[in-house]
Amino acid sequence: MAVSARKRAPKAPGRAPKAQGPRPKARYHHGDLRRALLEEAVRTIRDGGGAAALTLRAVGARIGVSRTALYRHFADKSALLNAVSEDGFRRLADALERGWEAGGGGIAGFEEMGRAYVVFALDNPSHYRVMFGVWNSREHDDSALRAAGARAFQLLVHALATLQRDGRARRDETPDRVARYVWAVVHGIAMLGIDARLPDGPGGVRDVTDYAVRRIGSGIFLTEPSLP
């Protein structure tokens, strides 16, 4: 009988067979970990009693990362909460921008912005509570957070300035002052909706929002465009 030219290599003595258990979790890439921490923080706020119940270590433990990896992204709880708030303001600004564009600008666009604001708050209550909540943070030292919040507010100011420029809105107040009034109204409605003080149904938070944006408009808009 012919002998095969290739012989099997002998097994190394004492070498154990490979384990067939579950594979370990893949490590997060640098950019992915920050997003994962933010998402876990939002879940904790939603399910675990709000921002007061949040701890940086607990968030890291839930997604299985070391303390060293945690602190590369967030120095402490305040830094994590500021990041959640910044993320919320970015999302809110995007929603307001989409509302303005969906209405084609003008009065219709402004009204869509008001609805978009309340819908964002109802859809993202954990973000919203952190954005406008009170905690021991260094939010005023966080330039990225300040910029995100300013962008959201300035979108409203810009919409009002555009309406005034086009002769669609009264010019007896500055756009900034009117924007603060509008913000106060929709913020109040949003918080009542989040706290379930207004039901989400007929006659509830969305109907109140529609009524509010129309009533706001009756005070600041002109029925007929004025001359520039």
Buried (B, 14 or more C-beta within 10 A) or exposed (E): EEEEEEEEEEEEEEEEEEEEEEEEEEEBEEEEBBBBBBBBBBEBBBEBEBBEEBEBEEBBBBBEBEEEBBEEBBEBBBBBBBBBBBBBBBBBBBBBBEBBEBBEBBBEBBBBBBBBBBBBBBEBBBBBBBBBBEBEBEBEEBEEBBEBBEBBBBBBBBBBBBBBEBBBBBEEBEBEEBBBEBBEBBBEBBBBBBEEEBEEEEEBBBBBBBEBBEEBBEEBBBEEEEEE
